[in-house]
Amino acid sequence: MRRSFLPALAVAGLAFAAAPAHAYFTLVDSSGLEFFVYDSVTSVSYYSSYSDITYFFFSSASGSATDATYTAAVPSTTSGGGTYTTTLGDAFDGYNGITVNGKAYYNNGAATPSTACDGREYVFGTQTIDGLEVFRRFFVPADDEFARWITVVTNPGSEAAAVELKVVSNLGSDSDTVVLATASGDTTIDTADTWFATGGDYDDPRVAHILGNGMGPVAVASVMVGEFQDDLIWTYDFTVEPGQTVSIINYVSGQPTNADAVAAGSYYEGLSGSTLACLTADDWATVGNFGIDCSAEDGQCVAGAFDPSTGACTAVPANEGGSCDDGDECTLDDVCSAGECAGTVDPECGDDSGSTGDDGGTDSGTTGDDGGTTGDDSTTDGLDESGDSTTGEPEPCAPGCEDDELCFEGQCYPLDDCTQQLGVPCDEVPQGYLKASAPQELAFFGRAAAVDGDTLVVGALSQSDPAGTVPHGGMVYVFTRTEAGWQPEAELAAPNADEGDWFGCSVALDGSTLVVGALQEGSAATGIDGDASDDSAGSSGAVYVFERGDAGWALQAYVKASNTDTSDGFGGAVDLDGDTLVVGATHESSASAGVGGDEQDDSLGASGAVYVFVRSGGTWAQQAYIKAGYPGEFDLFGADVAVDGDTLVVGASIESLGGSGVDASPAGSLFRSGAAYVYERSGTQWSQVAYLKAEQPEYEAHFGSWVAVDGDTLAVAATQDDGPADVYQAGAVHVYQRVAGQWGWQATLQPDVIDPYLGFGSSLDLAGDTVVAGAFGESSSVGGLPGDPLDEGASSSGAAYVFERVGTGWSQRAYVKAIDPEDGDTFGSAIATDGSTLVVGAQYEDGSGPGVEGDPFDNGVDASGAAFVYRIAP
């Protein structure tokens, strides 16, 4: 009957691309380098700069450049169309300078820059600082939306050298810095954030700054914002060994809207697009602040290494001269040589135990001609000698499909087998592949979803209205199940729709009532059915209640907070049960605690609040204003909400108190460990009954990112929890059971196959004895069921996991993938289940087909998004 899905857009590796309608203008300097790539159809554009030279264009919606600024006497011309004039207006002066151990590096101070990469890159001269050789590379692609700076530090000395590298960038305007979003989902930049997006306090460009991806050995050591109005400063601390080179990469992307800047941050953090252009494997081996996991290629004599020129991991020789075991009983003194393990033949060893021959090897020798791996009488094709599958119990496929195909929407698609994973025949899994009626780039259809019986809804928070009058305002799509399958029923937009409202960022459904959140709606109205035309409280947020009648869906109520304020984000999370509606506002800033406190206090930024509304006779009214029992600045209380009857659960995803378990006593601090609160209603009064922390709380675990409740069971996701598997930031889901009125921990769930940065718990729902969790960072490229969780071929393609409880024990029942997983699709960005139907959103999926008739293998519209529907058998 629910779901709300939007604590943050940040997901490593998500796909983002520019709209084809964008125009390109290029400014060429006297050396011929095309510095500046313009990409906007609204009001602002992109910059490129080196040293004191900065170019910037403003444009009109028609795509004609109207203003340019440069601040150095370099002859320049325009190419690609358009004209420009020189001014000194409010232009983007976005220099990207550095100091090394407090000493400035001057881009133009050493030598005239040389060009590389077909004229797309400047390579600046080497400068010696504290005995270290430092130079920089600046690259702007011809067909993408970023600039790349690489700082290269080499230690030619005989002693290790400590380095503090300070990067000084700026907002992109002459106004005060406004932080729009960060990788952790809030608006406070800290050292854990791999990217952040900024804007000005009036019409200025929005800029995404990418500092790393959290997978390299060098992390951000400090971040400072706004010391000099719009300056942005961050540092890296690392050691360079004698003869070693360390490179630090930064990307910056100018964008026309807040939403575009946020999307660009997560997209380029994932090293998507042309971010790796003109980098060699040797270049990549020196990079400290980005990393790619190539451990799957590791072996005794080889190590996995990433080659940016191919975008793939390869095995390179390692452990040269080190000991190894070639598996041959007739060799001695095995050592690694040029990537191979080999030894000298033991003359005393019998001929019958040597290496294997043409049969592929059934003992422990090397590989034979059939390509099968040795040992245990098996080969890697998953078939035993009879040809039967060894990977599971196969079920007959639907009539008309071969044994290695899956019936899907009346068509046959190849799969390894049709193993029954969700307890139903193959022809019923999945039931539907759903798209917007007119898929659009960056619409994020599938960011939110809800299902109840034969009705499901999907939010597309950045979809423009069909007439194109409200760009990126957001829409919600309603589908109903008929004998012919899932069919479109309605398309809903806010009656006061405005650009960037994010209508559809959260949804909840119960029977014939649908609730939609729009966390960036800007009315200053309060309460029920206020003045929706007032637009003076930007991003205060709103909620819309629709009711289905004989004539279709109609707006029943326009709901605002009782203490509406700018940037509160009211509606970022919603849930509905019967006549009770719950709304989260993560950036509400009252310092009050508990239920019914002072709503007008505004002294504790982004502490968060939750509002309860009840319906009587078709009229809605606010019943409660709820704050955390232990409110703190930037706790994001209300990150997710869940209600069932008289029980309410609220997540505070980056609360930073110490303590562990149920009703923990806050003790000290544990940064962004997260928490959840449980409330119960008696009559019309709500009170806190439990305060939950993880049994083993962890630094930056984000416990409380998602919550769900059904009867006496509740679940809490911690998207960066190492969990019982002790896998770095893999994510976990914690399950609690209420017995005799008291809540207690029951289990902590993680997938059977788990990797770092999996993002498990990045969406969550619960129905009876079934828990379903998304993992948008999962990277298998094998589609459908049963899939292959060991595959790593599609970064952040995403997955969903179904867990089932028998008695008091939980186990994984199914591992679910999209039919055609691709890099950055983030399948699992939304999850909704009512126990018999499962809906999985993939907000960055790229299909172009409309409605229910699309082809999941068609990838014509970037980040249009999709939803997949499955049936779960009892």
C-alpha positions in Angstrom: 0.0 0.0 0.0 3.0 2.3 0.1 5.9 3.7 -0.8 7.9 6.8 -0.3 11.3 6.8 -1.9 13.6 9.9 -1.8 16.1 10.5 0.9 18.7 11.2 -1.7 19.4 11.0 -5.4 23.0 10.0 -4.7 24.0 6.6 -6.2 27.3 5.8 -7.5 27.4 5.0 -11.2 24.0 6.3 -12.2 23.4 7.2 -15.8 23.0 10.8 -16.8 23.1 12.4 -20.2 22.4 15.7 -21.9 19.2 16.3 -23.8 19.6 16.1 -27.5 18.0 19.5 -27.9 21.0 21.2 -26.2 23.1 23.5 -28.4 26.9 23.6 -28.5 29.1 26.6 -28.7 32.8 26.4 -28.6 35.3 29.1 -27.8 38.7 28.5 -29.3 41.9 30.1 -28.0 44.9 31.1 -30.1 46.5 27.7 -29.8 43.5 26.0 -31.3 42.3 24.2 -28.1 38.5 24.2 -27.9 38.2 25.2 -24.2 34.6 25.7 -23.8 31.7 23.4 -24.3 28.3 25.0 -24.0 25.3 22.8 -23.2 22.1 24.4 -22.2 18.8 25.5 -23.5 17.7 27.5 -20.5 19.6 30.3 -19.1 23.1 29.3 -18.1 25.9 27.3 -19.6 29.4 25.8 -19.0 32.8 27.1 -18.4 36.4 26.0 -18.9 39.4 27.7 -17.4 43.1 27.6 -16.9 45.1 29.9 -14.7 43.7 33.4 -15.1 41.9 32.6 -18.3 38.2 32.0 -17.9 35.5 31.7 -20.5 31.8 31.7 -19.8 28.6 32.0 -21.8 25.1 33.0 -20.8 22.4 32.1 -23.3 18.8 32.6 -24.0 16.3 29.7 -24.3 16.6 30.0 -28.1 20.2 28.8 -27.8 21.9 32.0 -28.9 24.9 33.0 -26.8 24.4 36.5 -25.5 27.2 37.1 -23.1 30.8 35.9 -22.7 33.5 36.8 -20.3 37.2 36.3 -20.6 39.8 37.7 -18.2 43.1 37.5 -20.1 44.3 38.9 -23.3 44.3 35.7 -25.3 43.1 36.0 -28.9 40.0 33.9 -29.3 37.4 33.1 -31.9 34.1 31.3 -31.7 33.1 28.1 -33.5 30.0 26.0 -33.7 27.8 28.9 -34.3 26.7 31.9 -32.2 28.3 35.2 -31.4 29.5 36.7 -28.2 30.5 40.0 -26.6 32.9 40.7 -23.8 31.6 42.0 -20.6 32.5 41.9 -16.9 29.1 40.8 -15.6 28.2 38.1 -13.1 30.1 35.4 -14.9 31.5 32.1 -13.7 35.0 32.7 -12.5 35.5 29.1 -11.6 39.2 28.7 -11.3 40.5 25.5 -10.0 43.8 26.2 -8.3 46.0 24.1 -6.0 48.6 24.4 -3.3 51.0 21.6 -2.4 52.1 21.7 1.3 50.9 25.3 1.4 52.8 26.5 -1.7 51.0 27.6 -4.8 51.3 25.8 -8.1 51.0 28.3 -11.0 49.4 26.8 -14.1 51.2 29.3 -16.4 54.3 29.8 -14.2 56.5 26.9 -15.5 56.1 26.8 -19.2 53.6 27.4 -22.0 51.1 24.5 -21.8 51.3 21.9 -24.4 48.2 20.3 -25.9 47.3 16.6 -26.0 44.3 14.3 -26.7 43.5 15.7 -30.1 43.7 19.2 -28.8 41.2 18.6 -26.0 43.7 18.7 -23.2 46.2 21.2 -21.8 49.3 19.7 -20.1 50.9 22.4 -17.9 54.6 22.6 -17.1 56.3 20.9 -14.2 57.0 22.9 -11.0 59.2 21.7 -8.2 57.6 22.1 -4.7 59.3 20.8 -1.6 61.4 18.5 -3.8 58.3 17.1 -5.5 57.6 17.4 -9.2 54.1 18.7 -9.8 52.2 19.3 -13.0 48.6 19.5 -14.1 46.4 18.3 -16.9 43.2 20.0 -18.0 40.7 18.3 -20.3 37.4 19.3 -21.8 35.6 16.7 -24.0 33.9 17.6 -27.2 30.6 15.9 -26.4 30.2 15.8 -22.7 29.4 18.2 -19.8 32.4 18.4 -17.5 36.0 19.6 -17.2 38.7 17.4 -15.7 41.7 18.5 -13.7 44.4 16.0 -12.9 47.2 17.0 -10.5 50.2 14.7 -10.8 52.8 14.6 -8.0 56.0 12.6 -8.4 58.7 12.0 -5.7 62.1 11.8 -7.3 63.8 11.6 -3.9 65.0 8.8 -1.7 62.7 9.5 1.2 58.9 9.2 1.5 57.2 12.6 1.3 54.0 13.7 3.0 51.7 15.8 0.8 48.8 18.1 1.6 47.1 18.9 -1.7 44.6 21.8 -1.4 42.2 22.4 -4.2 40.6 25.8 -4.4 37.5 26.0 -6.6 34.4 28.1 -6.5 30.7 28.1 -6.8 30.4 29.4 -10.3 29.0 32.9 -9.5 29.8 36.0 -7.6 27.0 35.3 -5.1 27.1 33.4 -1.8 27.4 29.6 -2.0 24.2 27.5 -1.7 24.8 23.8 -1.3 22.1 22.0 -3.3 22.9 18.4 -2.6 25.7 16.0 -1.5 26.5 12.4 -2.1 25.2 11.5 1.3 21.8 13.1 0.6 21.9 16.3 2.6 23.1 19.8 2.1 26.1 19.8 4.4 29.4 19.0 2.7 31.8 16.8 4.8 34.8 14.5 4.1 32.6 11.5 3.3 30.9 13.2 0.4 32.4 12.1 -2.9 30.5 14.9 -4.7 28.4 17.9 -4.0 26.4 20.4 -6.1 26.3 24.1 -5.5 24.4 27.1 -6.8 24.1 30.8 -6.1 21.5 32.7 -4.0 19.9 34.0 -7.2 19.9 33.1 -10.9 23.4 31.6 -11.3 24.7 28.4 -12.8 24.5 25.1 -10.8 27.7 23.2 -10.6 28.6 19.7 -9.6 32.0 19.1 -8.0 33.3 15.5 -8.0 36.0 14.8 -5.5 36.5 11.1 -5.9 34.4 7.9 -5.7 35.4 6.6 -2.3 37.2 3.5 -3.7 40.7 4.9 -4.0 43.4 4.9 -1.3 43.3 8.7 -1.0 40.3 10.3 0.7 39.2 13.9 1.2 40.8 15.1 4.4 38.8 18.4 4.9 36.2 20.5 3.2 35.5 24.2 3.6 32.7 26.2 2.0 32.3 29.9 1.7 35.3 31.4 3.6 35.6 34.0 0.9 32.0 34.3 -0.2 31.8 31.6 -2.8 35.1 29.7 -2.4 35.1 26.0 -2.1 38.2 24.4 -0.6 39.0 20.8 0.0 42.2 18.9 0.8 43.8 15.5 0.3 46.5 14.1 2.6 48.7 11.3 1.2 52.3 10.0 1.2 54.4 9.6 -2.0 57.0 7.0 -1.7 60.4 7.4 -3.4 60.0 7.1 -7.2 56.3 6.9 -6.9 53.7 9.1 -8.7 50.3 9.9 -7.2 47.5 11.6 -9.3 44.4 13.3 -8.0 41.5 13.8 -10.4 38.7 16.3 -10.0 35.7 16.8 -12.2 33.4 19.9 -12.4 30.2 20.1 -14.3 28.1 23.2 -15.0 24.4 22.6 -15.3 21.3 24.7 -16.0 19.1 23.3 -13.1 19.4 22.0 -9.6 18.2 18.6 -10.7 20.7 18.4 -13.5 23.6 19.3 -11.2 22.6 16.6 -8.7 22.3 14.0 -11.4 25.7 15.1 -12.9 27.4 14.6 -9.5 26.3 11.0 -9.1 26.8 10.3 -12.9 30.4 11.5 -13.2 31.3 10.0 -9.8 30.6 6.7 -11.5 33.2 7.6 -14.2 30.5 7.5 -16.8 30.5 9.2 -20.2 33.9 10.3 -21.4 35.4 10.9 -18.0 38.2 8.4 -18.7 39.1 9.7 -22.1 42.8 10.0 -22.9 43.9 8.1 -19.8 46.1 5.0 -20.1 46.4 2.1 -17.8 49.7 3.6 -16.5 47.9 6.8 -15.8 45.2 5.0 -13.9 47.7 3.1 -11.8 48.8 6.4 -10.2 45.3 7.7 -9.4 44.7 8.0 -5.7 41.1 9.3 -5.2 39.2 7.1 -7.6 39.2 3.3 -7.8 37.5 0.4 -9.5 37.3 -3.0 -8.0 39.2 -5.5 -10.2 39.7 -8.1 -7.5 37.7 -10.7 -9.6 40.8 -10.9 -11.8 43.2 -11.6 -9.0 45.1 -14.9 -8.9 48.3 -16.3 -7.6 50.4 -14.7 -10.2 48.1 -12.0 -11.6 46.3 -9.0 -10.2 43.3 -7.2 -11.5 44.1 -3.9 -13.1 41.7 -1.4 -14.7 42.4 -0.1 -18.2 40.6 3.2 -18.8 41.2 2.9 -22.6 39.0 -0.2 -22.7 36.8 0.4 -19.6 37.6 -3.1 -18.4 39.5 -5.0 -15.8 42.4 -7.1 -17.0 44.8 -9.5 -15.3 48.4 -8.3 -15.2 51.4 -10.2 -13.9 52.0 -9.9 -10.2 53.9 -11.7 -7.4 56.9 -12.0 -9.7 59.3 -14.6 -8.3 56.9 -15.4 -5.4 55.8 -18.8 -4.4 52.6 -20.3 -5.9 51.0 -23.7 -6.6 50.4 -24.8 -10.2 48.3 -27.7 -9.1 50.6 -30.2 -10.6 51.9 -32.9 -8.2 54.8 -33.5 -10.4 56.4 -30.1 -10.2 58.6 -28.6 -7.5 59.5 -25.1 -6.4 56.6 -23.4 -8.1 57.1 -19.6 -8.6 55.3 -16.9 -10.5 56.9 -15.8 -13.7 55.3 -13.3 -16.2 51.9 -14.0 -14.8 52.2 -17.8 -14.9 52.8 -20.3 -12.1 55.4 -22.9 -13.1 57.8 -25.3 -11.4 60.5 -27.8 -12.3 59.4 -31.3 -13.1 60.1 -33.9 -10.3 61.8 -36.8 -12.1 60.6 -39.2 -9.5 56.9 -38.4 -10.1 54.9 -41.0 -12.0 53.5 -40.3 -15.5 49.9 -40.9 -14.4 49.7 -37.8 -12.3 50.9 -35.1 -14.6 49.0 -32.3 -16.3 45.7 -33.0 -17.9 45.1 -33.7 -21.6 42.5 -33.2 -24.2 39.6 -34.4 -22.0 39.7 -31.1 -20.1 41.2 -32.6 -16.9 39.4 -34.3 -14.1 42.2 -34.2 -11.6 44.2 -31.1 -10.6 46.1 -30.2 -13.7 45.9 -27.3 -16.2 43.0 -26.6 -18.6 42.3 -29.0 -21.5 41.0 -28.4 -24.9 37.3 -28.2 -23.9 38.0 -25.0 -21.9 36.6 -26.4 -18.7 38.3 -25.7 -15.4 39.9 -28.5 -13.6 39.0 -30.3 -10.4 35.9 -32.1 -9.1 35.0 -33.5 -12.6 33.2 -30.3 -13.6 33.5 -27.5 -16.1 32.5 -23.9 -15.9 29.4 -24.3 -18.1 27.4 -25.5 -15.1 26.5 -28.8 -16.7 27.4 -32.2 -15.2 28.1 -35.2 -17.4 24.5 -35.8 -18.2 24.0 -32.3 -19.5 21.6 -31.3 -16.7 22.0 -28.0 -14.9 24.0 -28.0 -11.7 23.0 -24.4 -10.8 19.4 -25.1 -9.6 16.3 -27.1 -10.2 15.0 -26.1 -13.7 11.3 -25.6 -14.3 9.6 -26.0 -17.6 9.4 -22.8 -19.6 6.2 -21.5 -21.1 4.9 -23.0 -24.3 6.6 -21.5 -27.4 9.9 -20.7 -25.6 12.9 -22.8 -25.6 14.5 -24.2 -22.4 17.0 -21.3 -22.3 14.4 -18.6 -22.8 12.1 -16.6 -20.6 8.6 -15.7 -21.6 8.2 -11.9 -21.0 5.3 -9.8 -22.3 4.5 -12.3 -25.0 8.1 -12.6 -26.2 10.9 -15.0 -25.6 14.2 -13.7 -24.3 17.3 -15.8 -23.7 18.3 -16.8 -20.1 20.7 -19.4 -18.7 17.7 -21.3 -17.4 14.2 -20.8 -16.1 14.7 -21.7 -12.5 11.7 -21.0 -10.4 12.9 -18.2 -8.2 9.8 -16.5 -7.0 7.7 -19.6 -6.6 5.8 -19.2 -9.9 6.1 -20.6 -13.4 8.6 -18.8 -15.7 5.8 -17.3 -17.9 4.6 -15.3 -14.9 8.0 -13.7 -14.0 8.1 -10.8 -14.6 4.6 -9.7 -15.3 5.2 -6.2 -16.7 7.8 -3.8 -18.0 6.3 -0.3 -17.4 7.3 3.1 -18.8 5.8 6.6 -19.0 3.5 7.1 -21.9 6.1 9.5 -23.4 9.5 8.6 -22.0 11.8 11.6 -21.5 15.4 12.0 -20.7 16.2 12.4 -17.0 12.6 11.9 -16.0 13.5 9.3 -13.4 10.4 7.2 -13.9 10.7 4.5 -11.2 12.1 6.7 -8.5 9.1 5.9 -6.3 6.4 3.2 -6.5 3.5 1.8 -4.6 1.1 -1.2 -5.1 -2.1 -2.3 -3.5 -3.9 -5.3 -5.1 -4.6 -4.6 -8.8 -3.4 -1.0 -8.7 0.1 0.3 -8.8 1.6 3.8 -9.1 5.0 5.0 -10.3 6.5 8.4 -9.8 8.6 10.2 -12.4 9.9 13.2 -10.4 11.4 15.0 -13.3 9.0 14.2 -16.1 7.7 17.3 -18.0 4.0 17.6 -18.6 2.7 16.4 -22.0 2.3 19.9 -23.3 5.8 20.8 -22.2 4.6 23.9 -20.3 6.1 22.8 -17.0 9.6 21.4 -17.5 10.7 18.7 -15.0 7.7 19.3 -12.7 7.2 15.6 -12.2 4.3 13.2 -12.9 2.7 10.1 -11.5 1.4 7.2 -13.5 -1.3 4.8 -12.4 -1.6 1.2 -13.8 -4.3 -1.4 -13.2 -4.1 -5.1 -13.6 -6.7 -6.7 -16.0 -7.0 -10.1 -17.7 -4.8 -8.7 -20.4 -2.1 -7.7 -17.8 -1.1 -4.3 -16.5 -2.6 -1.4 -18.3 -2.3 2.4 -18.0 -5.2 4.0 -16.1 -4.2 7.6 -15.4 -1.5 10.2 -15.5 -1.5 12.8 -12.7 0.3 16.1 -12.3 0.1 18.7 -9.6 -2.6 21.3 -10.2 -0.1 24.1 -9.3 2.8 22.4 -11.1 6.0 24.3 -11.4 9.4 23.6 -12.8 11.5 21.3 -10.6 8.8 20.6 -8.0 9.6 16.9 -8.0 6.0 15.9 -7.9 6.2 12.1 -7.6 9.4 11.9 -5.6 7.3 9.9 -3.1 4.0 8.0 -3.4 1.7 6.0 -1.2 -1.4 4.0 -2.1 -4.2 2.4 -0.1 -7.3 1.3 -1.9 -8.7 4.2 -3.8 -6.6 6.9 -2.1 -3.2 8.0 -3.6 -0.8 10.3 -2.0 2.0 12.1 -3.9 4.9 14.1 -2.5 6.6 17.1 -4.1 9.4 18.1 -1.9 10.6 21.1 -3.9 7.1 22.7 -4.3 7.5 26.3 -3.2 4.2 27.6 -1.8 4.2 29.3 1.5 0.7 28.1 2.4 0.1 26.1 5.6 -2.3 23.4 6.5 -5.0 22.0 4.2 -6.0 23.5 0.9 -4.1 26.7 1.3 -3.1 29.2 -1.4 -1.2 27.0 -3.8 -0.4 30.0 -6.1 1.9 31.6 -3.5 5.4 30.6 -4.5 7.5 32.4 -1.9 8.8 29.5 0.1 11.1 27.6 -2.3 11.4 23.8 -1.7 9.1 24.0 1.3 7.4 21.0 -0.2 3.8 19.8 -0.5 1.6 16.6 -0.6 -1.3 15.9 -2.8 -4.1 13.5 -2.0 -6.1 12.0 -4.9 -9.2 9.9 -4.6 -10.5 7.5 -7.3 -14.2 7.7 -8.1 -16.5 6.7 -10.9 -15.1 9.6 -13.0 -11.5 8.7 -12.3 -8.9 10.3 -10.1 -9.5 13.7 -8.5 -7.6 15.9 -6.1 -9.1 15.6 -2.6 -6.6 17.7 -0.6 -3.6 19.9 -1.1 -1.5 19.4 2.1 1.2 21.6 3.6 3.0 21.7 6.9 1.5 23.7 9.7 4.9 25.6 9.9 5.8 25.8 6.3 9.3 27.2 5.7 11.8 27.4 2.9 13.8 24.3 2.1 12.0 22.1 4.6 11.4 19.3 2.0 7.9 18.4 3.3 6.7 15.4 1.2 10.1 13.8 0.7 8.7 10.8 2.4 5.0 9.8 2.7 3.0 6.8 3.8 -0.7 6.1 4.1 -2.9 3.6 5.9 -6.6 4.0 5.6 -7.5 7.5 6.9 -4.0 8.2 8.3 -1.4 10.0 6.3 2.2 10.5 7.5 4.6 13.0 5.9 8.3 13.5 6.5 10.2 16.9 6.2 13.9 16.1 6.6 15.0 19.7 6.6 12.5 21.2 9.0 14.6 23.0 11.7 12.8 23.2 15.0 14.8 22.3 18.1 11.8 20.9 19.9 11.7 17.2 20.9 9.0 14.7 21.0 5.3 15.1 20.1 3.6 18.5 20.0 6.6 20.8 20.5 7.2 24.3 19.4 6.9 24.4 15.7 8.1 27.9 15.3 11.5 27.4 16.8 13.9 27.3 13.9 17.3 26.9 15.5 18.3 23.3 14.7 18.9 23.1 11.0 17.7 20.0 9.1 16.8 18.2 12.4 13.7 17.1 10.6 10.0 16.6 11.5 7.1 14.3 10.8 3.4 15.3 10.4 0.4 13.1 10.9 -2.9 13.9 9.2 -6.2 12.1 9.5 -9.3 12.0 7.3 -12.9 12.3 8.6 -15.8 12.4 6.2 -13.5 13.2 3.3 -11.8 16.1 5.1 -8.2 16.0 6.2 -6.7 17.7 9.3 -3.4 17.6 11.0 -3.4 15.4 14.1 0.3 15.5 15.3 3.6 17.3 14.8 6.4 14.9 15.8 10.1 15.5 16.4 12.8 13.1 17.4 13.2 12.3 21.0 16.9 13.3 20.7 16.9 15.9 17.9 20.2 17.0 16.4 21.3 19.2 13.6 21.3 17.5 10.2 19.8 14.3 11.6 17.3 14.1 8.7 14.5 12.8 11.0 11.7 11.9 8.5 14.1 10.5 5.9 11.5 7.7 5.6 8.2 7.0 7.3 6.0 4.0 7.6 2.6 3.6 9.3 0.4 0.6 10.0 -2.7 1.2 12.1 -1.6 2.9 15.2 2.1 2.2 14.8 4.5 4.7 13.1 8.2 4.3 12.3 10.4 7.2 11.4 14.0 7.0 10.1 16.7 9.6 11.0 19.3 8.4 8.6 22.3 10.5 9.6 21.6 10.9 13.3 25.0 10.8 15.0 24.4 9.7 18.6 26.2 6.6 20.1 24.4 3.7 21.8 23.2 0.4 20.4 20.1 -1.8 20.3 16.5 -1.1 21.3 15.8 1.9 23.6 19.5 2.7 23.6 20.7 5.4 25.9 22.6 7.9 23.7 26.2 7.7 24.7 28.7 10.0 23.0 28.6 10.2 19.2 29.0 8.0 16.2 29.0 10.0 13.1 25.9 9.4 10.8 25.3 6.0 12.4 21.6 6.7 12.1 18.5 5.8 14.2 14.8 5.0 14.0 11.9 5.9 16.2 8.7 4.0 16.9 5.5 5.8 18.0 2.1 4.4 18.9 -1.3 6.1 18.9 -3.8 5.9 21.7 -7.0 7.6 20.7 -5.7 10.7 19.0 -2.5 11.0 21.0 0.9 9.8 19.7 3.8 8.9 22.0 7.3 7.4 21.5 7.6 3.7 22.5 11.0 2.8 21.1 14.3 4.3 20.0 16.2 2.0 17.7 19.9 1.8 16.9 21.7 -1.0 15.2 22.9 -3.9 17.4 26.4 -3.1 16.3 26.2 0.6 15.1 28.8 1.8 12.7 30.3 5.0 11.5 28.3 6.4 8.5 26.0 3.3 8.4 22.9 5.5 7.6 20.6 3.3 9.7 17.1 4.6 9.2 17.5 5.4 5.5 14.4 3.4 4.8 11.8 1.9 7.2 8.8 -0.4 6.8 6.2 -1.8 9.2 3.5 -4.4 9.0 1.7 -5.6 12.1 4.2 -6.6 14.7 7.2 -6.6 12.4 9.3 -3.6 11.3 12.4 -3.3 9.2 15.1 -0.6 9.0 17.6 -0.3 6.2 21.2 0.9 6.8 22.5 1.5 3.3 26.2 1.8 4.3 26.3 -0.8 7.1 29.1 -3.3 6.9 26.7 -5.7 8.6 27.4 -9.3 9.9 29.3 -10.1 6.7 31.7 -7.3 7.5 31.8 -6.0 3.9 32.6 -2.4 3.6 29.5 -0.3 3.2 27.6 -3.1 1.6 24.3 -2.3 3.4 22.0 -4.3 5.7 18.4 -4.5 6.7 17.6 -4.9 10.4 14.3 -6.6 11.4 12.5 -6.1 14.7 9.5 -8.0 16.2 7.0 -6.8 18.7 6.1 -9.3 21.4 3.7 -8.4 24.3 4.0 -4.8 23.4 7.8 -4.7 23.4 10.0 -4.3 20.4 13.1 -6.5 20.1 15.7 -7.2 17.4 15.1 -10.4 15.4 17.5 -10.5 12.5 20.0 -8.6 10.3 19.6 -9.4 6.6 22.3 -9.3 3.9 22.4 -11.0 0.5 24.0 -14.4 0.1 26.5 -12.9 -2.3 27.7 -9.4 -1.2 30.2 -6.8 -2.3 31.5 -3.4 -1.0 29.3 -0.4 -1.9 26.4 -2.7 -2.8 23.9 -0.2 -1.6 21.7 -3.0 -0.1 18.7 -1.4 1.5 18.6 1.5 -0.9 14.9 0.8 -1.1 12.8 -1.3 1.2 9.3 -2.7 1.8 7.7 -5.3 4.0 4.5 -7.4 3.8 3.8 -10.1 6.4 6.8 -12.6 6.4 8.4 -11.0 3.3 11.0 -8.3 3.2 12.2 -7.0 -0.2 15.2 -4.7 -0.4 16.9 -3.0 -3.4 20.6 -2.7 -4.0 21.2 -0.1 -6.7 25.0 -0.6 -6.5 24.8 -4.3 -7.5 26.7 -4.9 -10.7 25.8 -8.2 -12.4 25.2 -8.0 -16.1 23.2 -11.3 -16.2 19.5 -10.5 -16.5 16.3 -12.0 -15.3 16.0 -15.0 -13.1 18.0 -16.7 -11.6 20.8 -14.3 -12.7 24.4 -14.5 -11.6 25.4 -12.5 -8.5 29.0 -13.3 -9.0 29.1 -11.4 -12.4 30.5 -7.9 -12.3 29.8 -6.8 -15.8 27.3 -3.9 -15.4 28.3 -1.4 -12.7 25.3 -0.2 -10.7 22.8 -2.0 -12.8 21.1 -2.8 -9.5 19.2 -5.8 -8.0 16.4 -6.6 -5.7 16.4 -9.3 -3.0 13.4 -11.1 -1.5 13.7 -12.5 2.0 11.2 -14.8 3.7 10.6 -15.6 7.4 9.8 -19.1 8.5 9.2 -19.2 12.2 11.7 -16.7 13.6 14.3 -17.4 11.0 14.9 -15.3 7.8 16.6 -16.5 4.6 17.0 -15.2 1.0 14.3 -16.4 -1.3 15.1 -14.7 -4.5 17.7 -12.6 -6.3 16.0 -10.5 -9.0 17.5 -8.6 -11.9 16.1 -6.6 -14.7 15.7 -8.4 -18.0 18.5 -6.4 -19.6 20.8 -5.0 -16.9 23.1 -2.2 -18.0 25.6 0.2 -16.3 23.9 2.7 -14.1 20.3 1.5 -14.5 19.9 1.3 -10.7 17.3 -1.4 -10.8 16.1 -1.4 -7.1 15.9 2.4 -6.8 12.3 1.8 -5.6 10.6 -1.2 -4.1 7.0 -1.8 -3.3 5.1 -5.0 -2.4 1.8 -6.0 -0.9 2.9 -9.6 -0.4 1.7 -11.0 -3.7 3.0 -8.4 -6.2 6.4 -6.8 -6.3 7.3 -3.6 -8.1 10.9 -2.7 -8.7 11.9 0.7 -10.0 15.0 1.4 -12.2 15.1 5.2 -12.4 18.1 5.4 -14.7 16.9 2.8 -17.2 17.1 4.1 -20.8 14.3 2.4 -22.6 12.3 4.5 -25.2 9.2 2.4 -25.5 6.0 3.9 -24.1 3.6 2.5 -21.5 3.3 -1.2 -21.4 4.5 -1.9 -24.9 8.2 -1.1 -24.7 11.2 -3.3 -25.4 13.6 -3.5 -22.5 16.5 -4.0 -24.9 15.8 -0.6 -26.6 18.0 2.1 -24.9 17.0 5.2 -26.8 16.1 7.7 -24.0 18.7 8.2 -21.2 17.5 8.0 -17.6 13.9 7.9 -18.7 13.4 5.2 -16.1 11.3 2.0 -15.9 9.4 -0.2 -13.4 9.3 -4.0 -13.5 6.4 -6.0 -12.0 6.6 -9.5 -10.6 4.2 -11.9 -8.9 5.3 -13.6 -5.6 3.6 -16.9 -5.0 2.5 -17.9 -1.5 
